[in-house]
Amino acid sequence: MRPRRRTRARHRAPRLLLTLLAAFGLVLGLSATSATSDTGARTTAAQKTAAPEKDAAPKAAQVLNWSAGDDITHYVSAPEKAVAGPATIVFENSAATGNTTGMPHTLTFDVSSPDYNNDVNVNILANPSDAEGGKHSVDVVLTPGTYRYHCTIPGHLSMEGTLVVTDGGGGEDTTAPTTSAKVSGDQNADGAYVGSASVAIEASDEGAGVDTVEYAIGADGAWQPYTAPVVVDQVGEHVVRYRATDKAGNAAEEKSVSFTVAGPPTDDQDAPETSATVAGDKDENGAYLGMATVTVTASDTGSGVNKIEYALGADGAWQEYTGPVMVHEPGEHVVRYRATDKAGNAAAEKTVSFTVVEPPAQDTTAPVVGAEVTGSKNSDGAYLASAKLTLNATDEESGVDKVEYSLDAGPYLAYSKPVVVDRVGRHTVDYRASDKAGNTSEARQVAFTVAAGGGVPAPGCAEFDERKTVFVGTVDSGVPNRITENRCRINERIEDEKDWSSNALFLKHVTKVLDELRAENVIDARERKAINQAAKASGIGKPGQTTGYKDLMDGSQAQFDKWEQVGGGKFKLNDDGSITSSTDVDGMGMLWFPERKFDDFSLKLRFRDDGPGTANANGGVFVRFPNVHDHPEESRPEWVAINYGHEIQIFDSPSGDMYKTGSVYGFDRVGLAGAGVTEKGTWNDYEIRAVDQHFQIFRNGVLINEFDNTGGQLFEPPRSGDPGTDGRRYASGYVGLQVHSTSDVISYRDIRIQEL
């Protein structure tokens, strides 16, 4: 499931774009005094008061009770509303509240998010066996607004909620907001949504105005701020809950919408490939000191991975896997794991076994680790163009040995300097530190959003390739295309688009890169083998495959000047090397590369839909058209490409023109379900391969259309004067980029071509 968001209420920070592997940890045997938090020390028997830092809280006028038990997904009970002023917060996690396992929990108020009140610093760690018997209290002063609370123990992150505080007087507005939700997408005959479903939530309030809109996925999923339609692409039955609060503190009743997502039609009969690795410091007998981290990976080159699950022990319950699992309890352990793809194929259950022992007694205190995210923010709280993450760790006993971080649920990487994250979207970073005695801190997490902006360069990668899996040439390895230590993705370090004089040199380079990725813990042994096999099968460097891709537009002014605009519209060169169609110069036109024709070729570029508001841009790539000037049949240059070349369509709108992205316009239609639609505003890889009269179109590495340009085919719907395919069967031709209008804003970058 991955949420897409569009601001409808006063909310300043988009929520996390969940990817398949979201970071979390499973804690076994955590003592009441060992946990720490970014927001301050937790209360213990000797320290129970956490109030605003200026003065001690006055005597409470109200008592607010929270409780927890064995469940690590939600609190047993929690208040929803309160009145501004003094209050006593009571948090109980004991046998009386259903805790039969000694499981620790925290009640922590979020003081870092700009979306919520941050003037009350509550951070209580409770355990049935602590000095207070698991029941703690703290006096605070509440102010009008909304507070977010959560449990900070790794693996318990879905334990969260909000507390709405009113001014007590009620004001003139006592009516809650009106809410509604609409599910959209392509449906099959059974009413299931094919590939994905988009849930749009509306909230309105004629009184004080809407303050917050929230949604939750599943019957007991955590509440998240709603800022844009939520896209659910996991196959199965789903429930999305939603609610809203106005600025007077009135809360709408929770509502829900139910639907089913079905996988697109496929002939995939192969189950996903799965593997698991165990990491951590070992003793001389191979046992893990203090903690073992189990990372499960799955890949599927057919319909794609739908779900990964794991279970602890020989008969533990299956749980959805969203990130590395950390096991702290000493003893012998078995972790079972399995996966299913979107076609319903299930991989056989596998297991990994290991032993955890207590670390050496000399130093039993883990390092203290913290994180700081800096950068310029927009009005929504997102970082413009990039965010810089700085980690710090201290250890007063044996000293800090290493600091590690995991970006967007990827493997843990060694931290040596501030990490710059400039990929647009929602990101999570898990981080931890280990000391020289082998103690490792509990993983903590920080989340933030990067929005598009100018002036910050992209990472210095040899190539740009953000496809979901690692490709070598045209061979898909099935390995996730992860971000690596130098901010480049695996695909971008393979460098399969450059010239290689021999196959041996290319394979030697790939071996070197794979060794580096293994050393960085980016890939495991199975994934290394898969990429290496793909490199051998690619044939790169063999006779006929020595020439790589040549830049047609590399972001420089010099190359941009080689292109010519004809007809209406205009493109401008941006500071980041991309080009964007004009919002001032109207009309339909084309930017074309007049320097030479191309015979058989592979044309690659990246495009981004920048249509205003909720609209989608209509664009396209023209190929195999003749010189646009002095054409004997057509005086309008842009119409030479339209009538005598082929337009490879770019259009992701669920309405409007029937030809969607990947269509050969007028001749071979691709529907929305087959267009590989991604979240608007993100960069997409687009490849067009033309060999003789056979065309292939790839989006983000996935083949979405094939077309044979045989004679006798007519343009559909009929267009006066169009010659059909009989007027378009050129063996060579030029390439160009279409612009439709000032409202069809589209951006392109990294345009390169390889002659085949």
N, C-alpha and C positions, 0 to 999 in steps of 0.2 A: 504494500500500500504506500503510495506517496502523495502527500497533500499538496495541492496547488492552491494558491491563495490570492485573493483580490480584496483590497480593503473596502469594507462596507461600514465599519464602526470605528470609534476612536480607539485605535489600537496601534501601538508604535513598533511592535517587533514581530515579524512573521515567525510561525512555528517551524519546527524541525521538519525538513524533508527527509523522511525516513527512507533509507535505502535498505537493501536486504539485510545487511549486517549492522544493526544499531548497537552501540556499545552499552554493555551492562555487566555486572559481576554477580556471582552467587557467593554469599558469605556463609561459611560454616564455622560455628564455634567462636564467634566474636565476643569478647568479654565486655563488660559494662564500662571499662575505663580505657579501652584501647583505641576507640574511634575518634577521629578528628573531623573538622568540617571547615570549608572555606569561610563560613560566616561567623566563626568564633567558637570558643570552647563550649561544649555541651554541659548542661547542669548535671551535677552529681549530688550525693548526700550532703556534701560540704558546700556546694555552690548551686543554689536553686533559683536565684533571682536573675532574670535577664530582662531588663526594662530599657526604655530609651536612655541613652547615655547621660543626658543632662542631669536628671534628678531621679530619685527613687519614685516609683509609682505610688500615688495616693491609695488609700483604702478602696478596695474594689466595690463597685455598685452592682456587679453581675459576675456570675461564675460560668465559665464556658468549659465544657468537658469533651475531651478526646479520649478514645481508647483504641487499643490494638491487641491482636492475638497472634495465632499461628500464621495467618495469611500474610503474604508479602506483596499483595496486589492492591489492597485498600485498607483503610482504617475501619475498625469495627463500628465506631460511631464518631460523629463530628458535627459541630454546629454549622448552620448555613448562614445565620444572620446574627448581628449584635448591634448594640447602640453605642455611639461614640462616648468615650469617657473611661474611667477606671474599670478594670476587669481583672479577675483572677482566672488564669488559664491552668487547667488541670489535665495532665496527660497520664493515663494509667495503662501499663502494659504488664499484666500480671496473670496469674492463674484465674483470678476472678473475672477477667475480661476475655478468657479463652486461650491464653498462652500456655500450652502444655509442653512445649519443646525448649523453652529457654531462649527463644528467638529475640534478639534485641531489635528495637525500632527507635527512630527519632521523630520528634515533632519539631520541624524547622520552618520558620517563616522566611520566605524569599525576600532578601533585602537588596538584591542586585538587579532585578528586572524593572525597567522603567514602566512596565504595564501595570504595576501594582504598588500599593503603599509600601514604603520601605523604612518606616520610622520605628518599627518594633522589632527588636533583635531577640527572637525566641529560638532556642536551639537545645532541646531536651533529649538526652539519651536515656532510655528506660529499659530495664531488663528485670524479669521476675526475681532474679537472684541478687540484685543490687541492694545497697544499704537501706533504700527506701521501700523495698519490696515491689518496685516497679511503678510506684505512684509518686508523681512529682507535681509541683505547682509553681507558678511564677506570677507576680503582679505586674501589669502593664497598663498603659494608657492608649486606648484605641482612638483613631481619628476617622472621619467619614471617608469612605472609599472601599476598595477591595484589597484584601490581603490574600496572598497565595501561600499555602503551606504544603510541605512534602516531607518524605523520609529520604535522608541522604545516604543511607547504607546501600552500597552497590547491590544491584539485583532487586531493590525495593523501590525503584524510581517511579513506578506507576502508582505508588501510594501518594496521592496528592489531591488537593481540592482548594476551594476558595471560600473566604469568609467575607460577606458583604456587611459593611458597617454604615448605618445611617446616622443622621444628626440627632435623632430622637424626637424631633418635632414632626417629622413626616412631610413638612412643607405643603405645598398645594397639590403636588403630584402624588397620587396614591395608586395610579394605574400602571401595571407592568407593561413592558413592550409587547407588541404583537409579532409573532414569529411564524415562519413557514419555510419549507424546504422543497426543492425540486430535484429529481434525479433525471439525468439525461445521458444519452449515448445510443449507439446502435444496438438493437435488440434482435434476438432470434425468435423463432416461432413460439418458444415457451415463455417469452417475456424476459429472459435473462439478458443481461447486457454483455455484449461480445467484446472481450479484451479488457475493458475498463468501464467504469461508471463515474460520472461527475455529479457531485452533490452540491448544489448552490443553496445557500441559506440567506434568507432575508429577515431583517428586523427593523421595526419602525416604532417610534414613540412620539406622540404628539405633545407630550408634556415636557419633562426635563430633557428629553433626548436620549438616544441610545448611548450607553457607556461602554459595555462589553458584550461581545457575542462569542460564545464558546461552542465547541463540538467535541464529541468523544466517539471513537470507533469501537464497536462491540458493546455488549451489555454492561461491562464493568471497566471499559477502557478509561484512561486518564483524560480529564478535560483539558482542552487546548484552545488558545485564542483562535478565532476564525477571522481570516483576512482575505480569503479567496476560495473559489470552489475546490472541494476536496475530491481528489481523484483516487479511486479505489481500484487497483488492478490485480488483486489477489483473487484467484478463482475460488468460488464458494459463496455461501450465504453470509450476508452482512447486515448489521444494524448501525446506523449513525444517529446518535443522540445530539440534541442541540438545545440551547437555552440562551437567554439574553437578560441583561440588567440595565436599567436606565440610570441616569445621573442622580436621581433621587434615592437610589437604593432599592427600587422595586424590581423584583426578580420574576421573570416569566416562568411558568411551569415547564418542566422538561418535556420535550417531545422527541419523537423518533421516526425514522423512515427506514424501511427494510427493502432489500433487493438482493438479487443474485448476480454474480459475475461468472460468465462461462468463458472458457478459453476459445480463441479463434479456431476455425476448422483447421485440422492438421493431420498429417499422416505419421506423426511422431509416435513411435512405439518403444523408444529407448528410454530407460530410467536415467535420472541424473547420476553423475559420478560424484562420489563423496569421499572425503578424507578428513582426518583429524590429527592435530599435532598437540603435544603437551610441552609447555615451556616453563622454565623456572630454574632457580639455583639448586644444584644437586649435591648430595654428600658422596663419599667414596663408594657407597653401595648403590648409587643411582636413584636414591629416594629424594624427593623434592623437599627442600628446607622451608618449612613454614607455609608454603603455598604452591599450587600448581595451576597454571592457566591453560585451559583447553580451548583451542580454536578449531571450529568446524567449518569446512568449506564445501561448496557444492557447485557444479557447473553442468549446464545442459545446452547443447548446441541446437536442439530441436525447437520445442515450444518455449523453453526457458524455465528456470527454477521458480516454483510457486511457493514452497514452504520448506524450511529446515526445522527439525525438531531434535531435542535431546532429552535424556532421562538420566538421573543419578541412581547408581546402584542397579542390581539385577532386576528389581521390580518397582523402581521408582516411576512416578507418573510422567508421561510425556509432556514436555513444555515447548513452546515455540522458541526457536533459537534466534536471537537478534544481536548477539555479540559474544566475545570471549567469556567463558565460564571460569570463575576462580574458585578453587577448592582449598580451604584452609584447615579443615579438621584432620588431625593426624590419623593415619591408618591406611588400609588398602582401599582403593576406589576403582569403580568401573563407571565409565560414562558411555551410554549407548546413544547412537545418533542415526538419523535417516532423513530422506528428502523425497519430495514429490515434485513433478513438473506440472505445467499448466495443462498438459494433455491428460493428467491423471496417472501417469506412470510413476510407480513408487520404487525407490531404491531399497535394496535389502538392508535390514538393520546391521550396523557394524558397532564394534566396541573398541574402546581404548582403556587400558588398565595402567595404574600407576600407584605409587605409595607416597604419602606425605608424612614427614616427621617433624618434630619440634626443632626449631633452629637452635644453634648453640646458646647456652645459658648466659654467656658473658654479656651480650647486648640483646635485649629483647624489645627495644623501643624502635619502632620504624621511624624513618625520617618524616619531617613535617614538610609538606609540599603545597605550593599555591600556584595560582595562575592569574595572569592579567591580560585582558584583551584591549588593545588600543587601536585608534584610528578615527577618522572623521565619520560622523554619522549623519544620516538624513532624518527627516521628521518622523519616520516610522521606527527609528532606532537601529536601522540596518547600517552596516559599515559601507561607505562609498568606495567602490573599486577593490579594496583589500582590507584585511584586518591582520594585525600583528599580535601573535600569541607569545607571551613571555612566561616561562616557568621558572620557579625558584624552589630550592629545597635546602633544608638544614638538618644536621644530625649531630648532637652534642657528644655522642659516645664514640662509636667506631668511625663516624664520618660518612658522608654521602659517597656511594659508589657510582650510581647511575640514575639518570632521570629519563623516563620514557613517556611517549605519547602515542595515542591511536587516533588518527583523523578519520572521521566518518565511518567508524566501525572496522577500520582496516587493522592490520597487524600492528603491534607496538613497535615503535621505532625509537632509536636512541636520540635524545635531545642534547644538542650542543650549542645552539644559538636560537634566537627568536624565530618563530615559524611564521612566514607570510602566507596567508590564505587568500587567493584572489579569484577563485572559481565562484561565479555568481550563484547564490542559493543559500539554503540553510545548512549549517555545519555543526557537528558535535565533536568535541575533543575530550577523550579520556586520558588522564595522566596519572602517573605514579612515580615513586622514587624508591630506590633500594640502598641500604647502607652496606658497609664493608663486612658486616657480620651476617649478611644474608636476609635482613629484615626488609620487607617490602610494604610500603604504605597501601592503604585501601585506595582503589581507583576512585578518582573524582572526575566530575564531568563539567564542562562548560559548553554552552551552546550560543551561537550567534548567527547572524545572517549577513551575507555580502551582497550588496546591490550594485548594479552596473554604474559605472562612473568613469570619468576621464582622468588622464594624467598618470596612471600607474601602469607600468609595463607588465606584460604577461611574463611568466617564467621563461628563462632562456633555453627553451627546448629546441632540439634540432628540427623537430616536426610538430605538427598539431594533430592529435588524433584522440578524440574523446569517446570513441565507440565503447560499448559496454564490455566487450571481451577483447582479448588480445588477438589481432590478426597479424599474420606475416604474409605479405603479398595478398593473395586472395584466400588464404587458408585460415580458418577460424580455429584457434586452439581451445576455445571454450573457457579459458582462464579469465577471471574478472580483470578488467583493465584499471588497476588501482593507481592512485597517486603515490609516488615514491618519495624518497628522502629529499631529492632536489626539486620537488614540486612538479616534476614532469610525470606523466603517466607511463606505464610500461610500454605501450605502443610507441610512444614518442621517443623512447630510448633505444628501441630496436633499429630505427632508421632504415626501414625497408623501402623508402621512397627515393633514396639517393642513388647515384651511379655506383655499381660494384663491378670491378673488372673481372672478378672470378667468384665462383661459388664458394671456394675454399676460404677466401678472405671474408666473405659475408658470414659464413658459419663460424669462423674464428671470432668475429666481432660479436655475434649472438652469444657464443659461449662466454665471452668476457662479461657481457651485460648480465647474463643469467647468474653468473657467479657473484656479481655485485648485488643483485637482487636477493639472492639467497643469504648473503652476508648481512644485508639490511633487514632480513626477516620479512620481506615483502611477499615472497612466494615460498611454497614448501617443495619438497622433493618431487611429488607427483606433478605439480604445476610446472616445475622446471622441465621435466621430461616432456610434458605436453607441448610447451612452447618450442622446445628444441626439435621435436618431431615436425611441428608445423613449419619451422624454418627449413628443414631438410626437404619437406614436400613442396615448398614454395617455388623452388627452382631459381631463386634470385641469384644472379651472377653467372648463370649458365649461358651458353650461346643463345642469343636472341632475347636475353633478359638482363643485359648488363646496363642498359640505359634507364635511369630513374626518372623522376618527375622534374620538370622545369617550371620555375615560377612564371606565371603570367601577371600576377599581382601579389607582391610581397609586402605591401604596406608602405612602400616608399613613394614619394612624389614622382620620381623618375619613371617608375613603372606605371603609375596611374596615368601619367601624361601620354603613354603609348596607346591608351584606349580612346575611342571617339564616341561621343553622345550624338545620336540621331533621333529625330522626332521630338516628342514632348518629354517633360520630366528632366531630372538631373540627379547625379550622384555627387556626394562630397566625400573627401578623404578625411577620416577622423584621426585624432592623435594616437589611438591605439593600433593604427594600421588597417582598420576596417573601413568600408565605404557604406554610406547610408543614403537611401533615396530622399529626395527633397520634399519638404512640406510646403514649399513656396512656389516652385515651378510646376505647373499642372500639365496634364496631358500624358498620353501613352507614348513611350519611346523605348530606346534600347541603347545600352553602353556596350560597344563591340570592340573586339581586338582585331584591327585591320592589318597587322604586320604580316600574317601568313595564314594559309589554309592548313588543315590537319586531315590526314587520311584516317586510318584506324587509330583510336586513342582511348585513354582513360583520363577523364577530366574530373578532378577533385576540387571541392571548395567547401566552405562552411557558410551557412545562412542562419539568420535570426529573424523571427517574426516580430517586428516592432510596431505593429498596427496600433493606432491610438485606442485607449479605453479597452473595451472587451472585444473589439473587432479584430479579425485576422487579416493579414496582408495577403494580397494576390500578387504573385511574382512568378518568375520562371527563368529557365536557362535555354537559350536558342543554340542549336548545333546544326552542322552540315548545311549551311545556307551559302549562297553565292555572294559575290561582292555587291554591296547594297547601293552603290552609286552607278548611274547610267544603265540600269537594268532595262532591257527592251520592253518588258511587259508591265513594269511597276515603277512609277516615278517617286513614290514615297519610300525613302530608305528603310524605315522601320518595318514597313509592310513587305519588303523583300524577304526579310527573315520570317515574318509571320506566314506568308503564302508559299515560300519556296524552301523553308527549313523546317525543323521540328522543334516545338517548344516542349521542354520537359517541365511540367507544371510544379509550382510550389503554392499550396493553398490548404490550410488546415481547418478551415471553418466547417462547422457541422451543417451550415446552411449555404445558400447561394450556389455558385457554379458547381455542376455535378462532377467536374474533373478535379480531383484532389491531388495532393503531393505524390509524385511518382508517375502520374498519368502522362502519356504522350498525347498532347492536347489535340482533340478533335478525332483521334483514331483509337486510342487504347485507354480505357477508363480504369482508374484505381479508386475504390471507395474509401471513405474515412477509416473504416475498420482495418483496411490493409495498408494505410499510409504511414503507419509507425508514428502517429502523432505524439509529440512531446510537449512539455509545459511551455507555454508561450513565453518568449523572452530569453530562451536558452539557445545556445549555439548547437547546430546540427551538422554532422558530416554528410555530404552529398557526393555521390560518385556516379558518373555517366560513362558507360563503356560502349563504344561503337566499333564493331568489327564487321566489315563488309556492310550488309544491311540489317544486322542484328544488333539491337540495343538492349542493354541491361542497366537498371537504375537501382542503386543501393542507398539506403538511408541509415546512418549510424551502423554501417557494416552489414545490414540485413537487406537481402535482395527483395525489393517490393514490386518490381515489374520487369517483364521481358517483352520485347516487341520486335516482330519481323516486318521490315519495311517493304513488303511485296507490293507489286503494282496492282492497280485496279481498286484500291480502297478509297472510299469517299469520306470527306469531312462530315462529322456528325456533332451537332445538328447542321443541316445543310447551310452553306454560306456562299453567297453569290460570288462567282468568279474564282472560287478556290479550285486549284488543279488536282486536289487529292494527292495520293502517294505517287502518282505518275509524274507529278511535277516536283517531287522531293527526293528522288532516288540518286543523289549525288554520291560519288565515291570519296569526295573530300569537301571541305567547306570551312567556314569561319565559326567562331563561338561568340556569344553575347549574353548580356543580362537584361532582362525585361524590367521596366518600371511601368506600373499601371496608372497611378494617380497620386496626388498628394496625401490621400488617406490610406494608400496601400504602402505604408512605410516598411521597408525591408533592408536588411544589412547583409553584406557579404564580406568575406575575408579569405586569405590563404588560398588563392586560386592557383592551381598548378595542373600540368598536363604531362602525360607520358604517352609517347607514340608506341603503338603496339605492332 
